[in-house]
């Protein structure tokens, strides 16, 4: 029923843990496809259930969605290498697909600007949502129907743009434009972490490590460029549709993109946790920093 697509590069030491996590789901994966951009992998003990594509160079994160064509199941779930879904996440995604087929993820964002990635409103493992939320993009995990790969490759990214970022915006944009399909975050209730899309502690630890492609000013500039390209070519954001909520007041460039704030949060986790709580409280009052 489900093929899982994993991406391996600099954090291969977590790969077996991630595979075991996937195989222990209440609805386990029928097959696991590994798109390896790092050192050559040889995973003994998993047999034909795991298929590896070892690449001679780093081809980025977009190419894994071409490799996904090898899936022979109705559903595919692509996971970033810092994502370890809770035991019933796949089950929750299938339930949401019954209610309304959508591109689903472990964390979703609603953008507050057509040109700036930060700040944004977040839902999912880092900002629990009691009900399904419509968002602009999802990340960390992408749960979708295999046939939707046709939308992903309906249009190619512009020549010269980064293959390390932007695939999340592209996928949501293509599904919206060509298939009329929305992007959503399934419920992440505080009372039931067994259906969450990622382990919050591991996601925060690995997502802010030096290996993460989302870190640094250069990465943020690429995010801004990707978002501006999509919106300038017709990507309709939640803030501009009937599903919008009040955008409120945006103050500053987004504190999470400030280098010294990131370093402070990494050095003192409690300060980071407190800061994220303050952000969420302000966001509920439509004040975004």
LINZIVEN-V389473 format. One line per field, one symbol per residue. ss: DSSP state (H for helix, E for strand, C for the rest). psi: psi as a letter, one per 20 degrees, with the letter a starting at -180 (. if undefined). Layout:
ss=???
psi=???
This chain:
ss=CEEEEEEECCCHHHHHHHHHHHHCCCCCCCEEEEEECCCCCCCCCCHHHEEEEECCCCCCCCCHHHHHHHCCCCEEEEECCCCCCCCCHHHHHHHHHHHCCCEECCEEEEECCCCCCCCEEEEECCECCCCCEEECEEECEEEEEHHHHHHHCCCCCCCCCCCCCCHHHHHHHHHHHHHCCCEEECCCCCCCHHHCCCCHHHHHHHHCCCCCCCCCHHHHHHHHHHHHHHHHCCCCCHHHCCCCCCCCEECCCCHHHCHHHHHHHHHCHHHHHHHHHHHHHHHHCCEEC
psi=hpppoqppeilhiighhgghggijqhnqqhqpppoojbqpqnoqiibihpppopqirojaihhhighiiipkrhqqopprijpnqrhkggggghghhhgoproqrhpqqoqiqiipgqrrpqqbhinpphrppprgrrrgqoprqhiihhhgjhpqqqqirpjirihggggggghgghikprpqorpmqhimiijqiqogggggghijrhipiiqqhgghhhggggghgghijjopqhijaijqrphbppoajohiipghgghghhhnhhggggghggggghhhjkop.
